[in-house]
Amino acid sequence: VGARTGRDGIHGATFASEELSEDSDESSRPQVQVGDPFTEKLLLEASLELIASGAISGIQDMGAAGITSSASEMAGRGGSGVELEMTDVPVREDGMTPYEILLSESQERMLVVAHPGREDEVREILEKWELEAAVIGQVTDDGKFRILENGNVVGDIPALPLTDGCPTYEREGIESEEVIALREMDLTEHMTEEGDLTKDFLLLLRSPNVASKRWIYEQYDTTVRTGTAVRPGGDSGVVRIRGTKRAIAATTDCNGRLVYLEPRTGAMAAVAEAARNLVCVGALPTAITNNLNFGNPLKTHIYYQLREAVLGMREACSAFETPVTGGNVSLFNETDGKAIYPTPVIGMVGVIDDVSKIIHHAFKSAGDDIVLLGTNSGEIGGSEYLYVTSKLVAGNPPSLDLEAERLLQQAVLKMNHEEVLNSAHDCSQGGLAATLAECALGNGETPLGVSAEVDEDLAPIVSLFGESHGRIIASTSPDNTERVLALAALYDVPAKRIGTVTDMASGFSIKVRSGSVQARMTDLAEAYFGSIPNIMDAPTGSEA
């Protein structure tokens, strides 16, 4: 059901795990799927109506490998077989072979198993949503995956070996000596700078990894059907559940540099950061999906990255009680033999019971107290600061305490429940200074100022720009500050008041031992919001 099948996306699943060279671009174009988000929305609504109607016994999205994977997976899970007639599949291009139809990854399609005699009901529902439905085969009891063309068998194999019965094996994984050397590098010389660190700070805010992604998300409609409760730009997006007080929050996270330097800890950190982003809007972390992007796993050091990252993800998900509901894998991501950073992207969802208690990342009112939840563990390894100032990816990445992360999550959710927070924002890339700037700038429409002082026995570079895990910047009215600190203590979460939200005219000021950052809010806004537009609008080499 849904859209017609075309040649777009053929071999998309295998292309996602293919090494590329300089000659790959043109030959790869036919493998790119052509999506239509509005048709996808119609299909989602039609699918929900199909399920509610009781006319179907099964439904599955057609993703990687198209009809092949959907049909074989449904047959394997059901302990049955399937017989499909390729000439009955609605196509949008002439002369498509069974091979192309089976492997097409055209978007906006579902495979549905209808109860006998209720096929017309399925068609009527799809027609209501201006979509197409066609009977292309039937479920069998012989356990076979059988393909017909004009009634002639062109493929006939057992279904189970395509899914649960496929072979598994474990390769040898050995960590790269190069990565070990980078991790053990002495970073002392990069932490000696003191005094006015505003120049470094503005450089950090302009980094595309830290700077506002507004230029990107404003390309898309983020308020379709007016269900959006929290728009892009904060810790998590939030969508209301119609007819209830509840909402769903969603976020994605991963720092490939941290995974590169220490795969297990880096993957754990991706899960932990995703969870922090959810609790910052008041959502209870519930489940994850993942997108595992790695180089060639036939190489021992790449297999090591993959294995350790999966183990780290499993450990964090177990600690947070967030099951992995699904995901996808893209391997062999190398160009001319050079692999991408290992990037296990975590997509996490959470549930908000009362939309009226949603909090945002931006500071709300001048005069509010700024509270730091968590502690700076004094680590600079793998940080954005090192990359921006020295083009260096090195050092031990920040350590991670899963139990402390879980307690932090619980503390923030309790504070949210008691409505004693005015804002909350995860502290990650760019460190404390960048996080405070993001809180002060908000969406750029009503920025506020910051006056903060952090007394830590750390080098100023580390205090301002270190990316220790397990930290959240919160703001609260002075009347609620003591309650916030008391709730933090109740959950054994270190917490301290570090400053005050000021008006915009007062500017941005952070003082640490032997160092400081002082800037006008207009300068921060130009760096943070202007960086990516300046990059994207700059003339290319051929235009210059």
KOLDRENRO-348748 format. One record per residue (C-alpha): x, y, z; residue in one letter. Coordinates in Angstrom, 2 decimals, padded with zeros to 5 digits. Example, Ala and Ser with C-alpha at 12.3 -4.5 7.8 and 13.67 -1.06 7.14 Angstrom:
BEGIN
        c1        c2        c3   rest
    012.30   -004.50    007.80      A
    013.67   -001.06    007.14      S
***
This chain:
BEGIN
        c1        c2        c3   rest
    000.00    000.00    000.00      V
    001.07    003.60   -000.50      G
    003.20    004.97   -003.32      A
    004.17    003.14   -006.51      R
    007.49    001.33   -006.83      T
    010.27    002.90   -008.88      G
    013.93    002.32   -009.54      R
    015.08    004.80   -006.90      D
    016.84    003.30   -003.91      G
    017.85    000.03   -005.58      I
    020.86   -001.30   -003.66      H
    020.42    001.51   -001.14      G
    021.00   -000.91    001.74      A
    024.24   -002.23    000.27      T
    025.30    001.23   -000.92      F
    025.08    002.34    002.72      A
    027.86   -000.18    003.39      S
    030.15    000.50    000.46      E
    033.58    002.05    000.13      E
    033.65    005.07   -002.18      L
    036.23    006.67   -004.39      S
    036.42    009.91   -006.35      E
    034.51    008.24   -009.19      D
    031.56    007.15   -007.05      S
    029.26    010.17   -007.26      D
    027.66    009.75   -010.68      E
    027.30    005.99   -010.48      S
    025.68    006.27   -007.05      S
    022.91    008.66   -007.96      R
    020.29    006.04   -008.95      P
    020.61    004.55   -005.47      Q
    019.29    007.66   -003.70      V
    015.65    007.43   -002.63      Q
    013.29    010.23   -003.60      V
    011.14    011.02   -000.57      G
    007.85    012.91   -000.32      D
    007.10    013.91    003.31      P
    003.48    014.81    002.62      F
    002.76    011.42    001.04      T
    004.55    009.86    004.00      E
    002.21    011.72    006.36      K
   -000.83    010.41    004.45      L
    000.57    006.89    004.64      L
    001.11    007.17    008.40      L
   -002.49    008.27    008.93      E
   -003.79    005.53    006.63      A
   -001.67    002.94    008.46      S
   -003.11    003.96    011.83      L
   -006.63    003.69    010.41      E
   -005.84    000.27    008.94      L
   -004.64   -001.00    012.30      I
   -007.69    000.41    014.08      A
   -010.07   -001.13    011.52      S
   -009.08   -004.72    012.35      G
   -008.94   -005.48    008.64      A
   -005.26   -006.45    008.76      I
   -003.17   -008.93    010.74      S
    000.24   -007.46    009.98      G
    001.96   -004.35    008.64      I
    005.59   -003.42    008.05      Q
    007.42   -000.45    006.60      D
    009.48   -001.08    003.46      M
    012.95    000.10    004.34      G
    016.31   -001.36    003.39      A
    016.01   -003.94    000.57      A
    012.36   -003.01    000.05      G
    009.83   -005.79   -000.52      I
    012.52   -008.44   -000.05      T
    013.25   -007.60    003.56      S
    009.66   -006.70    004.53      S
    008.14   -009.88    003.13      A
    010.86   -012.24    004.36      S
    010.90   -010.68    007.85      E
    007.12   -010.92    008.20      M
    007.18   -014.53    007.01      A
    010.09   -015.42    009.30      G
    008.48   -013.89    012.38      R
    005.18   -015.58    011.63      G
    006.70   -018.98    010.96      G
    005.05   -019.00    007.54      S
    005.94   -018.45    003.91      G
    004.99   -015.86    001.30      V
    004.27   -015.94   -002.42      E
    004.46   -012.69   -004.40      L
    003.50   -011.92   -008.00      E
    005.77   -009.20   -009.36      M
    003.46   -008.16   -012.20      T
    000.81   -007.17   -009.62      D
    003.10   -004.66   -007.90      V
    002.12   -001.08   -008.91      P
    005.17    000.46   -010.58      V
    005.86    003.93   -011.88      R
    008.44    002.98   -014.50      E
    008.11    000.69   -017.50      D
    010.15   -002.47   -017.93      G
    011.06   -003.04   -014.28      M
    012.37   -006.56   -013.67      T
    011.46   -008.69   -010.62      P
    014.97   -008.04   -009.35      Y
    014.42   -004.26   -009.45      E
    010.94   -004.45   -007.95      I
    012.13   -006.62   -005.07      L
    015.10   -004.41   -004.18      L
    013.60   -000.98   -004.83      S
    013.66    001.23   -001.75      E
    011.09    003.71   -003.01      S
    009.68    005.66   -000.10      Q
    006.14    005.88    001.32      E
    005.25    002.19    001.05      R
    003.96   -000.41    003.53      M
    003.49   -004.15    003.22      L
    000.15   -005.17    004.70      V
   -001.34   -008.59    005.42      V
   -005.14   -008.34    005.17      A
   -007.64   -010.79    006.60      H
   -009.24   -012.84    003.78      P
   -012.32   -011.11    002.42      G
   -011.41   -007.66    003.77      R
   -009.18   -006.56    000.90      E
   -011.79   -004.09   -000.38      D
   -011.94   -002.47    003.07      E
   -008.19   -001.94    002.92      V
   -008.51   -000.38   -000.54      R
   -011.26    001.97    000.64      E
   -009.14    003.25    003.52      I
   -006.18    003.86    001.23      L
   -008.36    005.62   -001.35      E
   -009.70    007.89    001.39      K
   -006.12    009.05    001.95      W
   -005.46    009.31   -001.82      E
   -003.12    006.34   -001.79      L
   -002.97    003.09   -003.71      E
   -003.47   -000.52   -002.60      A
   -002.93   -003.70   -004.59      A
   -003.00   -007.42   -003.75      V
    000.44   -008.71   -004.73      I
    000.51   -012.15   -003.13      G
   -000.50   -014.35   -000.23      Q
    000.76   -015.94    002.96      V
    001.63   -019.63    002.62      T
    002.31   -022.42    005.11      D
    005.41   -023.90    003.48      D
    008.01   -021.51    004.92      G
    009.18   -020.47    001.46      K
    009.92   -017.04    000.03      F
    008.53   -017.54   -003.48      R
    008.60   -014.98   -006.30      I
    006.45   -015.24   -009.44      L
    006.47   -013.34   -012.73      E
    003.36   -013.87   -014.83      N
    002.71   -017.03   -012.80      G
    006.19   -018.45   -013.40      N
    008.46   -019.11   -010.42      V
    011.58   -016.93   -010.67      V
    012.70   -017.26   -007.05      G
    012.04   -019.93   -004.41      D
    014.08   -020.15   -001.21      I
    013.37   -020.79    002.51      P
    012.32   -017.57    004.24      A
    013.95   -018.18    007.62      L
    017.61   -018.13    006.45      P
    016.98   -014.61    005.16      L
    016.16   -013.41    008.69      T
    016.60   -015.30    011.96      D
    018.48   -018.16    010.37      G
    021.28   -016.13    008.82      C
    024.84   -017.02    009.89      P
    026.58   -014.98    012.59      T
    030.27   -014.75    013.33      Y
    032.67   -012.71    015.41      E
    035.82   -011.29    013.91      R
    039.04   -010.27    015.60      E
    039.05   -006.74    016.95      G
    042.30   -004.96    017.83      I
    042.51   -001.31    018.82      E
    044.55    000.92    016.53      S
    048.01    001.82    017.83      E
    047.50    005.29    016.36      E
    044.39    005.85    018.46      V
    046.12    004.56    021.60      I
    048.92    007.07    021.03      A
    046.44    009.92    020.51      L
    044.57    009.01    023.66      R
    047.78    008.97    025.70      E
    048.98    012.31    024.33      M
    050.00    014.88    026.95      D
    047.66    017.86    026.54      L
    049.27    020.09    029.18      T
    050.52    022.66    026.67      E
    046.96    023.17    025.44      H
    045.66    024.06    028.91      M
    048.12    026.77    029.94      T
    046.40    029.86    028.52      E
    045.01    032.23    031.15      E
    043.49    035.69    031.37      G
    040.96    036.94    028.83      D
    039.76    033.92    026.83      L
    037.00    035.71    024.92      T
    038.72    035.33    021.54      K
    038.92    031.54    021.93      D
    035.33    031.49    023.15      F
    033.97    033.34    020.10      L
    035.96    031.02    017.86      L
    034.35    028.08    019.63      L
    030.84    029.51    019.21      L
    031.45    029.84    015.46      R
    032.33    026.17    015.13      S
    029.57    024.41    013.10      P
    029.43    021.72    015.79      N
    028.48    024.33    018.41      V
    026.83    027.11    016.40      A
    023.07    027.35    015.96      S
    021.65    024.98    013.34      K
    018.78    027.41    012.69      R
    019.77    027.89    009.05      W
    019.17    024.16    008.53      I
    015.95    023.53    010.42      Y
    014.29    026.68    009.10      E
    014.38    025.07    005.66      Q
    011.55    022.80    006.84      Y
    008.06    023.21    008.25      D
    008.30    022.31    011.93      T
    004.69    023.08    012.83      T
    002.67    020.80    010.53      V
   -000.74    020.07    012.07      R
    000.13    022.42    014.96      T
    001.23    019.54    017.20      G
    004.69    020.93    017.96      T
    005.18    021.88    021.61      A
    008.95    022.54    021.49      V
    010.44    023.59    018.17      R
    014.00    022.85    017.00      P
    016.94    024.61    018.60      G
    016.69    023.26    022.13      G
    017.59    020.01    023.85      D
    014.72    017.96    022.38      S
    011.82    018.38    020.02      G
    008.41    017.81    021.61      V
    005.12    016.85    019.92      V
    001.77    016.80    021.70      R
   -000.37    013.66    021.81      I
   -003.74    014.93    020.68      R
   -006.62    014.53    023.06      G
   -004.34    014.15    026.09      T
   -002.08    016.23    028.35      K
    000.87    014.10    027.31      R
    003.62    014.60    024.74      A
    006.50    012.75    023.10      I
    010.01    014.21    023.20      A
    012.74    013.10    020.79      A
    016.43    013.81    020.36      T
    019.48    012.46    018.51      T
    023.05    012.51    019.78      D
    026.56    011.31    019.08      C
    030.07    012.73    019.24      N
    032.17    010.74    016.77      G
    035.44    012.10    018.13      R
    034.78    010.67    021.57      L
    033.85    007.30    020.03      V
    037.03    007.39    017.93      Y
    039.20    007.96    020.99      L
    037.41    005.41    023.21      E
    034.56    003.55    021.48      P
    032.84    002.05    024.49      R
    032.84    005.21    026.58      T
    031.96    007.33    023.55      G
    028.87    005.24    022.76      A
    027.81    005.29    026.41      M
    028.21    009.06    026.32      A
    025.90    009.33    023.30      A
    023.16    007.46    025.16      V
    023.73    009.52    028.32      A
    023.63    012.84    026.48      E
    020.41    011.86    024.72      A
    018.85    011.06    028.09      A
    019.99    014.39    029.55      R
    018.47    016.20    026.59      N
    015.13    014.53    027.26      L
    014.98    015.23    030.99      V
    015.88    018.86    030.28      C
    012.44    019.30    028.68      V
    010.74    017.20    031.35      G
    010.57    013.86    029.52      A
    011.22    010.43    031.03      L
    013.69    008.56    028.73      P
    011.82    005.55    027.37      T
    013.56    003.86    024.42      A
    016.19    004.31    021.73      I
    016.86    003.51    018.13      T
    020.31    003.71    016.60      N
    022.17    004.43    013.38      N
    025.57    002.73    013.49      L
    028.00    004.33    011.02      N
    031.47    002.79    010.77      F
    034.26    002.05    008.33      G
    035.24   -001.34    006.95      N
    034.67   -003.93    009.73      P
    036.90   -006.41    007.93      L
    039.76   -004.29    009.25      K
    040.59   -005.30    012.82      T
    040.68   -001.78    014.26      H
    037.30   -000.89    012.72      I
    035.73   -004.09    014.01      Y
    037.09   -003.17    017.44      Y
    035.33    000.19    017.22      Q
    032.05   -001.44    016.19      L
    032.15   -004.13    018.87      R
    033.10   -001.78    021.71      E
    030.54    000.85    020.70      A
    027.73   -001.70    020.66      V
    028.80   -002.98    024.08      L
    028.90    000.57    025.43      G
    025.46    001.32    024.02      M
    024.09   -001.85    025.60      R
    025.60   -001.01    028.99      E
    024.13    002.50    029.02      A
    020.71    001.36    027.81      C
    020.61   -001.28    030.55      S
    021.49    001.31    033.18      A
    018.82    003.75    031.97      F
    016.20    001.07    031.23      E
    015.82    002.32    027.67      T
    015.40   -000.68    025.34      P
    016.71   -000.61    021.78      V
    013.60   -000.82    019.62      T
    015.41   -000.97    016.28      G
    018.00    000.74    014.16      G
    020.17    000.44    011.09      N
    023.79   -000.11    010.23      V
    025.96    001.57    007.63      S
    029.38   -000.04    007.27      L
    032.33    000.31    004.88      F
    032.04    004.11    005.04      N
    035.46    004.83    003.61      E
    036.74    007.00    000.80      T
    040.06    006.04   -000.75      D
    040.73    003.82    002.26      G
    040.08    006.50    004.92      K
    037.24    005.69    007.30      A
    034.75    008.10    008.81      I
    034.76    008.64    012.54      Y
    032.84    005.81    014.23      P
    029.42    007.37    014.73      T
    026.75    005.35    016.56      P
    023.96    007.94    016.44      V
    021.42    007.50    019.22      I
    017.81    008.51    018.68      G
    015.96    008.54    021.99      M
    012.33    009.21    022.83      V
    010.74    010.10    026.14      G
    007.28    010.71    027.54      V
    006.02    013.92    029.11      I
    002.92    013.38    031.27      D
    001.88    017.04    031.43      D
    002.68    019.44    028.58      V
    002.13    022.39    030.92      S
    005.34    021.41    032.75      K
    007.61    021.49    029.69      I
    010.72    023.60    030.25      I
    013.04    025.10    027.63      H
    016.77    025.56    027.38      H
    016.68    029.36    027.25      A
    016.91    031.48    030.36      F
    013.51    032.94    031.18      K
    013.90    036.02    033.37      S
    016.57    038.46    034.45      A
    017.24    038.01    038.16      G
    016.94    034.22    038.10      D
    019.70    032.20    039.76      D
    021.90    029.96    037.60      I
    022.58    026.53    039.09      V
    025.16    024.01    037.90      L
    024.05    020.40    038.42      L
    026.97    017.96    038.30      G
    030.71    018.60    038.48      T
    033.56    019.41    036.13      N
    035.88    016.42    036.22      S
    038.74    018.39    034.68      G
    039.02    016.65    031.31      E
    039.72    018.33    027.97      I
    040.34    015.24    025.78      G
    038.29    015.00    022.57      G
    036.86    018.47    023.12      S
    035.62    020.93    020.55      E
    038.08    023.44    022.01      Y
    041.06    021.26    021.08      L
    039.76    020.77    017.57      Y
    038.90    024.42    016.94      V
    042.09    025.91    018.37      T
    044.62    023.22    017.43      S
    042.90    020.92    014.89      K
    043.58    018.16    017.39      L
    041.53    015.07    018.24      V
    043.39    013.55    021.16      A
    043.48    012.82    024.87      G
    041.36    010.68    027.11      N
    037.70    011.54    026.52      P
    035.69    012.52    029.60      P
    034.92    009.65    031.97      S
    031.32    008.56    032.45      L
    029.48    007.43    035.59      D
    026.23    005.78    034.54      L
    024.82    005.69    038.07      E
    025.53    009.39    038.54      A
    023.87    010.08    035.18      E
    020.78    008.15    036.24      R
    020.56    010.07    039.52      L
    020.94    013.36    037.65      L
    018.06    012.37    035.36      Q
    015.86    011.52    038.31      Q
    016.73    014.74    040.14      A
    015.89    016.95    037.16      V
    012.60    015.12    036.58      L
    011.71    015.63    040.24      K
    012.54    019.33    039.95      M
    010.39    019.50    036.85      N
    007.51    017.77    038.63      H
    007.69    020.29    041.46      E
    007.94    023.13    038.92      E
    010.96    024.77    040.53      V
    012.99    025.14    037.32      L
    012.62    027.94    034.79      N
    015.05    026.37    032.30      S
    017.42    023.44    031.88      A
    020.12    022.73    029.31      H
    022.55    019.85    028.87      D
    026.24    020.79    029.06      C
    028.15    019.11    026.24      S
    030.10    020.37    023.20      Q
    031.81    023.66    023.93      G
    031.67    023.11    027.67      G
    030.26    025.37    030.35      L
    030.88    028.63    028.50      A
    029.08    027.53    025.32      A
    026.18    026.11    027.34      T
    025.67    029.36    029.23      L
    025.79    031.28    025.96      A
    023.13    029.03    024.42      E
    020.92    029.52    027.48      C
    021.33    033.29    027.30      A
    020.76    033.58    023.55      L
    017.78    031.23    023.35      G
    016.25    031.47    019.89      N
    017.74    034.92    019.38      G
    014.49    036.83    019.78      E
    014.76    037.82    023.46      T
    018.35    037.23    024.61      P
    019.39    037.81    028.20      L
    022.77    038.29    029.84      G
    024.89    036.20    032.20      V
    026.99    037.03    035.23      S
    028.66    033.85    036.51      A
    031.66    032.86    038.59      E
    032.93    029.30    038.99      V
    035.53    028.62    041.66      D
    037.23    025.35    040.69      E
    040.81    024.23    041.21      D
    041.20    023.76    037.47      L
    042.96    025.49    034.60      A
    040.66    028.15    033.12      P
    040.61    026.40    029.75      I
    039.24    023.28    031.41      V
    036.74    025.16    033.58      S
    035.31    027.07    030.63      L
    035.63    024.63    027.74      F
    036.01    021.12    029.21      G
    033.21    018.75    028.23      E
    032.74    016.63    031.34      S
    029.62    014.50    031.23      H
    026.78    014.53    033.73      G
    026.22    018.30    033.88      R
    023.13    020.43    033.36      I
    022.75    024.20    033.60      I
    019.44    025.17    035.21      A
    017.86    028.46    036.11      S
    015.39    029.09    038.89      T
    013.77    032.02    040.64      S
    015.68    032.99    043.82      P
    012.72    031.82    045.91      D
    013.20    028.27    044.60      N
    017.00    028.04    044.65      T
    017.21    026.36    048.04      E
    014.61    023.78    047.00      R
    016.56    023.02    043.83      V
    019.75    022.50    045.83      L
    017.89    020.37    048.37      A
    016.41    018.13    045.68      L
    019.85    017.74    044.10      A
    021.26    016.67    047.47      A
    018.40    014.22    047.89      L
    019.59    012.40    044.75      Y
    023.31    012.79    045.58      D
    023.78    015.20    042.65      V
    026.45    017.88    043.23      P
    024.90    021.31    042.75      A
    025.83    024.94    043.33      K
    024.62    028.38    042.40      R
    027.15    029.88    039.97      I
    025.56    033.15    038.91      G
    022.63    035.27    037.85      T
    020.66    035.82    034.69      V
    020.97    039.51    033.77      T
    019.45    041.74    031.11      D
    020.91    041.81    027.64      M
    022.59    045.18    028.11      A
    024.67    043.80    030.98      S
    026.42    041.44    028.59      G
    028.00    038.03    029.12      F
    030.54    037.45    031.88      S
    032.07    034.27    033.28      I
    034.94    034.34    035.75      K
    037.02    031.32    036.70      V
    040.33    031.01    038.50      R
    042.94    032.88    036.44      S
    040.63    033.41    033.50      G
    037.46    034.97    032.20      S
    035.17    035.55    029.25      V
    033.58    038.98    028.71      Q
    031.47    039.80    025.66      A
    028.52    041.78    024.40      R
    025.43    039.71    023.65      M
    025.37    041.10    020.11      T
    028.83    039.64    019.51      D
    027.73    036.25    020.85      L
    024.62    036.33    018.66      A
    026.64    037.14    015.55      E
    029.05    034.28    016.22      A
    026.41    031.73    017.23      Y
    023.62    032.44    014.75      F
    025.72    033.79    011.89      G
    028.34    031.08    011.52      S
    026.50    028.47    009.45      I
    024.68    030.99    007.21      P
    028.05    032.62    006.46      N
    029.51    029.24    005.55      I
    026.54    028.16    003.42      M
    026.20    031.49    001.63      D
    029.90    031.90    000.90      A
    030.81    031.65   -002.80      P
    032.25    028.35   -003.97      T
    035.60    028.09   -005.69      G
    033.97    028.33   -009.13      S
    031.97    031.42   -008.08      E
    034.78    033.33   -006.41      A
***
